[in-house]
Amino acid sequence: MWEVFIRSKAGLDHKHAGSLHAADAQMAMENARDVYTRRMEGVSIWVVESSHIHASDPDQASSMYDPANDKIYRHPTFYNLPDEVKYM
């Protein structure tokens, strides 16, 4: 199983496009190209074996993210924004 990341334009980030099955990296690249960039949607493809991706455990979220709550300077909630700045 491989995870596919596509960069749609130069200068943008790669975004996760989906997953696919392949025997090796070369086949994963070719399958990703065929499946996820049929209409010239991308300029760059990354494929990563799913087994090499390590993710945080949602059940451990409190111990992973709660320490940031102690540092109010990381949360700019005390700034006054002008009315012209919307959706921030």
N, C-alpha and C positions, 0 to 999 in steps of 0.2 A: 504494500500500500504506500502510495506517495502523495504528498501534499503539493499543490501547485500554486505558485504565486506569479502574478502577471503585473508588469509595469505598462500602463496604457500609453504614456508619453514620456519622453526624456525629461528628467528632472522631478518626476513624481515618484511616490513610494510604490513598492510592490504591494499588491493586495492579494489576499488569499482568494483564489478562484474556485477551488474545490479539491477533490481527491480522485485518484485513479489507481488502477492496478497495473503493474508492469514488472517484468522479470529483472530489469536492471536500469541504471540511470539513463542510458542512451534511449531505451525504449520508452521510459517515462517522459523524456524530453519530446520525443516524436509524438507520443500520444497526447501530451499536453498541448503541443502545437496544433494537432489535428482537432482536438476537442474544444480548446478554449480560445483559439485565435483564428478561427475559420474566416472571419470577416475583417482581418487586419486590425483586431482590437488591441494588440500589444506590440511593444518594441523590445521586451525582454521577458524571459521566462526563467523562474527558479523552480526546481523540483527538489524536495527534501523527503527522505524516507520518514514515514510517520513514526517509526520506532525511535528516531533521533530527536523528536520534539518532546520537550519536557514542559509540563504545564503545572501551574499551581492547583492545589486541591480546593474546590469550592467550599468544602467543609472546614477548611483551615483559613478561610478568608479573614476572620477577625484577627488572628495572630499575625497575618501577613500585612494587613493594611491599617490596623488600628494605631500603631505607633505614630503614624503621620498626624493623627488628631492632636497630639501633644505640641505640635509646632504650628502655632497660629499664623506665623509669617508665611507659611506655605499656602494658606487659604486667603486670598485677597478679598475677603468679604467686607473689610472695613474701609475700603476705598470708595470715594464718591465718584460716580461716573456721570459725565454730562448726558443730557437727554438725547443728544445726537447719536450716542453710541448705543446701538440696540443689539439685542440678542447676544450679549457677552456673558 
